[in-house]
Amino acid sequence: MELRYEESKNNQKTVLGHPSGLFILFFTEMWERFSYYGMRAILVLYLVAQTTDKNAGLGWTQTEALALYGWYTMLVYVASIPGGIIADRLIGQKKSVMIGGFLLVLGHGILAIEEYWAFYTGLGLIIAGVGLLKPNISTMVGGLYKQGDIRRDKGFTIFYIGINLGAFLASLLVGYIGENIGWHYGFGLAGIGMLFGQLIYIFGQKHLSQVGNFLGKSNKQESNIEFNKPLTSIEKDRIIVLLLSFLIVIVFWGAFEQAGGLMNIFTSEKTDRSLPFSLPLIGNSVPASWFQSLNALFIILLGSSVAGFWAKRKLKNKEASSLFKMALGTMIMGFGFLFMTAAVAQYNNNGESAMYWLVLAYLFHTIGELSSSPVALSFITKLSPVKYGSIMMGVYFAMTGIGNKLAGLLGESASALGEYAVFTGIALFCMLFGGLILLFLKKLKALTHGAEENEN
């Protein structure tokens, strides 16, 4: 069976110098991430809230809540593998995103129902929906550009801003509604956001006519021969580089995803969130879920600066391979956890921790993320063989999922080891791991740069 995707990028309408389809995908992903990160911001808080509270939760222990968080966030991303296979082998990327969006609207909507069956059913539908949507919409972004188009990385930066704009709004709006009005109202608001994204995607199809299409079987013998050809040596080199990058992905997200788990609980239970003045709606106490918005806010504010830093290094012919950026990003993110160890030490001494430790931690986590995550997305679309594009993107998100599960396990270990030991261990390991990658990078330079240069 021959799988073909339309490759012509000619005569595309452009907006701000980029294909108009980029902005349809931008707003679709923005609202999808609004729904996901909005739900993530309150999930663990809902699980540990007592059943006797005014805003009653499920009354789970911290260990139980972080275990579910780990499994859920892992499966959300591991589902990207079947999602990628379905797109590449059966229906194409565009239809996969459409079906995934409908599943997400339904899943988030069901979470608004205050029943156990609705809670688990909603989680299951969200897992399936993200699995179909997430790898394929990212691959479609890359498909908007011809091979070697210098706009590709900038396009992914714009797309990444959309992701974080949605995350920022979600943490504030869904977080406030969930914590102060009702958890299930927050879940419902996340579903409304996903509905907006789905409507944008539906009505924006005319701008996506040249990307993500699956044309089924081909009657041309030469096309079938082309599809069934074994991978070339260059394609194999590219896959080796991608596999190396996936190791960094697991470590990075295993640490970074403490934000929605252990750090979220620490913020809620052990951080002094009081203000010296009163604000409308929230009074003089900052909602714990609002700290989830810091990462997205810093990305919006610093995204261009970090991208400019790497661009200047490239102009000076200094080392700026994707693996270099990802390894350094892991080290910077790990350094941010040292501020969390300071926060725990202050809590142990004074019975409460200051908010500025969290702000500093999220700042360094964000700088690390900007050096790693958008780079990885573009990297994969550059180096993946065309016929395996969505599958390789699915594997990337699956590695992200394994990192999320690792994050849950690390969070659970805090009950036995203590938060100080967990945060310190994460900081030291990330900095050591990133340093080892940089140490051996020269030996991998030919393979890494060769693959990226072959693409360009």
N, C-alpha and C positions, 0 to 999 in steps of 0.2 A: 504494500500500500504506500502510495506517495503522499506525503503531507507537504502542502505548499502554502506559503504566506506571500501576499502581494508585497513586492519589494520596491515598487516605484514610489519615489518620494517627490516626483516632479509636480509642479503646478500646485503645491500646497499653499493654502493661505497662511500668512504668518501674522503673529501678534508679538510686538516687541522683539522682532527678529527671530522668533521661534514658531514652529508649526502651531496652528490654532488648536489642534488636538491636545497639545500639552496642557492647555488651560482647562479643557474639559476633564482631563485626567487629574489635574491639580485639584479642582474643586470636588471631584468625586472622592479622591483620596483624603482630602481635608475633612469631609464630613464622615467618611468611614473611620478615620482616626479619632474624630470627635467622639464617635460612639464607642470605640474600643477603649480609648484612654479615659473617657468619662466613666465608663463602667469599671475600669481598672482602679481608678482613683478611690472608689468607695467600696470595692469588693471586699477587701480584707477588713476594712472598718465595719462593714455590715456583718461579716461573719463573727467578729469578736464582740460586737455590741451585745449587751445583756438583754435577755428576753423581758426583763422587768423595766428596762429603760423607757423613758417617754417615747423615744424613737427606737423601738425595739428591733434588735437584730436576732441572729440565730444563737448567740451565747456560746460559740465554740471557743476552745482554748487557742492560744497563740500558735501552738504546734499544729493543731488540726487545720487552722486557717491557712497557715503558710504551706502546709502539705497540699491542700486543694489548689492554692494559688500556683504552686509549682507545677502540678499536673495540668491544670487548665492552660497556663501560659505556654507550656511545652507543646501540648496537643494542638493549640491554635496554630503554631508555626510548623509543626511536623506534618499537619494536614496539607501543607503546601506541596509536599511531594506528590500525593495523588492528584492534587489540584493541577500541578504542572503536567502530569502524565495525561490527564483528561484533556487538557488544552492542546498538547502537542499531538496526541494520538486520535482524538475523537471529535472535538467540536471547535477548537481554536480558542485563542486568548479572549477575544471580544465577547463571545457568548459565555465563556466561563466567568468573566467578571460580572456579566448581567445576572446569571443565575446566583452567583455568590452574593451579590447585592440584595436580591430578594430574600435569600436565607437569612442574611444579617438583619434586615428590617423585621422579619418574623421573629427571629431569636431575641433581639433586644425588646421587641414589643411584648413577648411572652414573659420576660423577666419582670415586667411591671405588675404581674399577677402575684399576689402574696400566697403562694402555695409551693410546697416542696417540689411537686412534680413540675411546676412551671419553672422553678429555679434550675433544675437539672436539664430539662428539655431546652430551655433557653441557652444554657451553656453549650449543649451539644450542637444546636443550630448555628451558634456563633462560630464554633470550631470549624464546622463544615463550610460556612460562608467565607470566613477569612482564608481557609485553605484554597478555595476557588478564586477568590479575588486578589489576594495579596501578591502572589508571585507573578500573576499574569498582567496586572495593571502596571507593575514595575517593568516587566519585559516590554509591554506596549510603549512605554516611554522611550526606551532604547530604540524600538522599531520605528519611531518617528523620524530618526536621523539615518542618513546614509553611512556606510562604513567609512570611518576616518573623519567624519564631520566634527570639527573642533567645537561645535556648539553642544555636543552631547553632555559633557561634564557640567556645563552651565545649566543645561536643561534639567539634569538631575538635582542640581542645587535648588532650582526653582521648585521642583517637585517636592524636595525635602522640606522646603519652607512651608509648603501646603500641609504636609504631615504635621509639622509642629505648630502651625497656626491652629489646626483642629485640636491638637493636644492641649494647647494653652487655654483655649476657650472652654474646653470640656472640663478641665480641672477646676476652673473657677465656677462655671455655671452648674454642671452636674454635681460637682463637689458640694457646692453650697446647698442646692436643692436636696441632695441626698442626706447630708448631715443635719440640716435644720428643718426641713419640711417632712421628708420621708424617704427612706432608702429606695422604695419602689417607684416613687415619683422621679428620682434621679435616674433609675434604670430606664424608665419610660422616656425621659428627655433624651437620653442617648439614642433610643430608637427613633425619635423624631428627627434627630440629626442625620441618622443613616438614611431615612426616607428622603431628606433633601438631596443627599448625595446620589441616591438612586435616580431621582427625577432628573438631575443634571446630566447623568450618564445617558439616560434614555433619550432625552431631547437633544443631546449633543452628538448623536451617532453620525450625522453628516460630516462632522469634522474628523471622524475616525475611520473613514472609508478605506484608507490605504494602509491600515495597520491592524494586526491581530486577527486577520481572516484565515479561516481554515477552508480550503477549497476541495478537500476530499481526495478521492482517487484520481490519478492522472492516467490518461490513455497513451501518453507519450512514453515510448520505451526509454528514450534517453533520460527522461526525468526520473523514471524508476531506477535506472542504473545509478544516477547521481545520488539519489536518496540512500541506496543500499551500499554505496561505496564505504569501505572502512575509513576510520579516521586517519587523517594525514599526520605526519610527525609533528607538524606545527600545532595541529589541534590537540594532539596528545600532550605536548608541552604546556599548552594553555590549561588543560584539565589538571595537570600536576600542580601548576601554580595556584589554581583555584582550590585544590584540596589542601594545600598549605595554608591558604588564607582562611579556610574553614576552621582550622585549629585555633586561630586567633579569634575568630567569631565566637566560638564556644566560651573561651576564657573571658572575653570582653563582656558578653551579655550575662554570663554567670555572675559577674560582679555588678554590672550596671543595674540589673533588674532588682537589686535590693531596694530600689526606689519605691516600687509598689508594694513591697513586702515588709521586711524588717525595718527599713528606714521609715516607712509609713506608720508602723505601729509605734516606733520610738518617738516620732513626731507627735502622735496622738497622746501617748501616755507619759512621756518623760521630758517633753520640751515645754518651757515656759513660753506660751504663745500670746501672753497678755500684752496689750498696747497701752501707752501712757495717755491715750486719747480714745474717744469713741468714734466709730465709723457707722454710716448708715447700713442697716441690715445685719451686720455682724457684731456690732457693739465694740467692745474693747478686747476681743479674743479672735485671733486669726484661725479659721477652720483648718484642721490638719490636712485635709485634702488639697488645700490651695498651694501647699508647698510642692505638689506634683507639677504645678504650672511653671516652676522656676526653670526647669530644664528646657521646656519649649520656648519660654521667653528669652533665655540666654541664646538659644539657637537663632531665633529671629534677629536678635540684636548683634550677635557676633558672627553669624554665618558668612557674611561678605568679607569680614576682616580675616577670618581663618583661611577662606578660599584665596584671598589676596596674598596672604603670607606664603602659601604653597606655590602660587603663580610666580612670585618674585624669586623663590628658590629655583624654580625651573628655568627662569630666564638667566640665572647665574650659573646654570649647568651643574647645580648641586643635586645630590641624591634625593629624589622625590618619587621613587617607585611606590606603587600602591601598598605593597607589603611593608615598606618603610613607614608610610603614614599610619597604617593600621597598628603596627607594633608600637610606634611612639604614642599613638592615641590611647592604647591600652595602658601604657606607663603613666600618662598624664591622668587618666581616669582613676587608676589605682592610687595615685598620690592624693586624690580628693578624699579617699577614705581615711587618711590621717586626721582630717578635720572631724570625722565621726568618732575616732578614738578619743579626741580631745573633748568632744561632746559627752561621751560616756564617762570620761574621767571627771568632768565638771558635775555631772549628775550624781556620781558616786560620792563626791565631796560635799555638794550643796543640796542635793535632793531635787535638783531641776537643772535643765540645760538651756543655754541661750539659743535663740533662733539663728544668730549669725553663723554658727557652725554649720547648720544645714545649708545656708545660702552659699557659703564657701565650698562645701562639698559638691553641691549641684553645679556650681560654676566650673570647677575642674572636671567634673563628669561630662559636662557639656562640651568643653574644649576638646576633651578626648574623643567624644562621640563625633564631633565635626571632622576630626582627622581620620575617622575610621568608617562610620556607617555609610554616608553618601558616596564615599570613595569605593566601598565594596559593591554597592548597587551598580554603579557605572562600570566597575571592573568586570563584573560578571557578564553584563550585556556585551562588553567588548570581546571577552575571551571565550565565551561559550560557543560551541558549534551551533550553527543556525537551527539544525533539526532537533537539538536538545536544549534550546534556549529556555523554555519555561520549566523544563525538568531541572536544569541546573539552578535556576532561580529558586525553584522549590526546595532543592537540597540546601541552598544557602539559608532559607528561612527555617528549614528543619534544624539546621545547626544552631540557629538563633533559639529555636524551641528547646533544644538540649541545654543550651546556656540558661534558659529560663528555668528549667527543671533543676539545674545545678544551683541556681539562685534560691529556689525554694528549699533545697536541702541544706544550704548554708544558713538560711534563715532559721530553719528548724533546729540546727545545731546550737543556736544561741541559748536555748533553754538549758543546755548541758554545759556548754563552754563559756557562756557569757558573751554579751555583745562586744565588750572590749577585745576579747580574743578573736572573735569573728571578723570585726572590722580591721584589726591589725593584720590578721592573716591574709585577708583579701588584698590589702594595700601592698604588703611585702611581696606576695606571689605575683600580682599583676606587674609590678615594677621589675621583678626578677625575670618573669617570663618575657616581657617585652624587650628587656635588655638582651636576653639570649637570642631572640629573633634578630635583633640588630647586629649582634656579634657574628652570627653565621650568615648574615645577608649578603656579604661580599661573595661567598661561595655560591649563592643562589642568584647572583646578579645577572649572570649571562642568561640563565633560564627565565628569570622574571622579566628583565628588560627586553629580552628577545621576544617573548610572547607579546608584550605590550607594544613594542615597536613594529612587530609583524602586523598587528591590528591597525596601526596608524599608517 
